[in-house]
Amino acid sequence: MFVEGYRPPALQRSYFEQYSDALRADHPGWSAEQVREAASRYVSPPEIAPHSAGAAVDLTLMSADGQELDMGTRVNASPEESDGACYTNAPGIPPRARDNRRLLGDALTAAGLVNYPTEWWHWSYGDRYWALANGAENALYGAREQA
């Protein structure tokens, strides 16, 4: 099931700032660098966000009768909420969820997409992370405002 694709840069900025604010409130002793690093695990910084380039999609699996399959967490579960189970290769998720993640991963990898490993649902093609994972000299896409 397609959950989300293109995200305008302003919306990406809003998501990043909201999550950073929540982390800052939960960890008042953290430096700005610590907050940014922690926020970047879950929401890409606006200047590099693959959703704002139209290069990323968030997906999950559905059964033939329209039921969402067990993936171990809900789509968009934060690392804090899920106790790290949102990471693609997180230990301790149920075997059925691990099998479902593997099925999703095998299909999307075969199509040339790469997974962002802190979010089992996030897959991209042509962005900076894709270029890094594939040894490409550069990304195919950069951030774009919707026309």
C-alpha positions as CSV (number, residue, x, y, z in Angstrom):
1,M,0.0,0.0,0.0
2,F,1.3,3.4,-1.0
3,V,1.3,5.7,2.1
4,E,3.2,8.8,1.0
5,G,5.5,10.0,-1.8
6,Y,6.3,13.6,-2.8
7,R,6.4,16.0,0.2
8,P,6.8,19.8,-0.5
9,P,10.0,21.3,1.2
10,A,7.9,23.5,3.5
11,L,6.0,20.4,4.8
12,Q,9.3,18.6,5.2
13,R,10.7,21.5,7.2
14,S,7.6,21.6,9.4
15,Y,7.9,17.8,10.1
16,F,11.6,18.2,11.0
17,E,11.1,21.2,13.2
18,Q,8.1,19.6,15.0
19,Y,10.1,16.4,15.7
20,S,13.2,18.4,16.8
21,D,11.0,20.5,19.1
22,A,9.6,17.3,20.7
23,L,13.1,15.8,21.2
24,R,14.3,19.1,22.6
25,A,11.5,19.1,25.1
26,D,12.1,15.5,26.1
27,H,15.9,16.0,26.4
28,P,16.5,19.6,27.6
29,G,20.2,18.9,28.2
30,W,20.9,18.0,24.6
31,S,23.0,20.3,22.4
32,A,21.6,21.5,19.1
33,E,23.8,19.0,17.3
34,Q,22.5,16.1,19.4
35,V,18.9,17.1,18.7
36,R,19.6,17.4,14.9
37,E,21.3,14.0,14.8
38,A,18.5,12.3,16.7
39,A,15.8,14.0,14.6
40,S,17.6,13.0,11.4
41,R,17.1,9.3,12.3
42,Y,13.4,9.7,11.8
43,V,12.8,12.8,9.7
44,S,15.3,13.9,7.0
45,P,16.7,17.4,7.3
46,P,14.8,19.6,4.8
47,E,17.9,20.3,2.7
48,I,18.5,16.6,1.9
49,A,15.0,15.1,2.2
50,P,14.3,12.5,-0.5
51,H,10.5,13.0,-0.3
52,S,11.0,16.6,-1.3
53,A,12.8,15.4,-4.4
54,G,10.0,13.0,-5.3
55,A,12.5,10.2,-5.0
56,A,11.1,8.4,-1.9
57,V,8.0,6.5,-1.1
58,D,6.6,5.1,2.2
59,L,5.0,1.7,1.6
60,T,3.6,-1.2,3.5
61,L,2.0,-4.6,2.6
62,M,-1.7,-5.4,2.4
63,S,-3.5,-8.8,2.2
64,A,-5.7,-9.6,-0.8
65,D,-8.7,-8.7,1.3
66,G,-7.3,-5.2,2.2
67,Q,-5.9,-5.8,5.7
68,E,-2.6,-4.3,6.6
69,L,0.0,-7.0,7.3
70,D,2.0,-7.2,10.5
71,M,5.3,-5.3,9.9
72,G,6.3,-5.1,13.6
73,T,5.3,-1.4,13.9
74,R,2.9,1.0,12.4
75,V,4.1,3.0,9.4
76,N,5.8,6.2,10.7
77,A,6.5,4.8,14.2
78,S,9.3,6.9,15.7
79,P,12.4,5.2,17.2
80,E,11.2,6.4,20.6
81,E,7.6,5.2,20.2
82,S,8.7,1.8,18.8
83,D,11.7,1.3,21.0
84,G,13.8,0.9,17.8
85,A,11.5,-1.6,16.2
86,C,11.0,0.8,13.3
87,Y,14.5,0.0,12.2
88,T,14.4,-2.3,9.2
89,N,16.6,-5.0,10.8
90,A,15.4,-4.5,14.4
91,P,15.9,-7.5,16.6
92,G,12.9,-8.8,18.6
93,I,10.1,-8.2,16.1
94,P,7.7,-11.1,15.6
95,P,8.8,-13.7,13.0
96,R,5.7,-12.9,10.8
97,A,6.6,-9.2,10.7
98,R,10.3,-10.1,9.9
99,D,9.0,-12.3,7.0
100,N,6.8,-9.5,5.7
101,R,9.6,-6.9,5.9
102,R,11.8,-9.4,4.0
103,L,9.1,-9.8,1.3
104,L,8.7,-6.0,0.9
105,G,12.4,-5.6,0.8
106,D,13.1,-8.3,-1.7
107,A,10.5,-6.9,-4.1
108,L,11.6,-3.3,-3.8
109,T,15.3,-4.1,-3.9
110,A,14.8,-6.1,-7.1
111,A,13.1,-3.0,-8.6
112,G,16.2,-1.0,-7.8
113,L,15.0,0.9,-4.7
114,V,17.0,1.2,-1.5
115,N,15.7,1.2,2.0
116,Y,16.5,3.8,4.6
117,P,17.4,1.4,7.5
118,T,15.9,3.4,10.3
119,E,12.4,3.2,8.7
120,W,11.3,-0.2,7.3
121,W,8.6,1.5,5.2
122,H,10.9,4.1,3.5
123,W,12.2,3.3,0.0
124,S,13.9,5.5,-2.5
125,Y,15.3,5.7,-6.0
126,G,17.7,8.4,-7.3
127,D,18.2,10.3,-4.1
128,R,21.4,10.9,-2.2
129,Y,21.1,7.8,-0.1
130,W,20.3,5.7,-3.2
131,A,23.5,7.1,-4.8
132,L,25.6,6.3,-1.8
133,A,24.2,2.8,-1.5
134,N,24.8,2.1,-5.2
135,G,28.1,3.8,-5.6
136,A,26.7,6.4,-8.0
137,E,28.7,9.6,-8.4
138,N,25.6,11.7,-7.7
139,A,21.9,11.6,-7.0
140,L,19.5,11.7,-9.9
141,Y,17.0,14.0,-8.1
142,G,17.1,17.0,-5.7
143,A,14.5,18.9,-3.8
144,R,11.8,20.5,-5.8
145,E,8.9,22.8,-5.1
146,Q,5.7,21.5,-6.6
147,A,4.8,23.4,-9.7
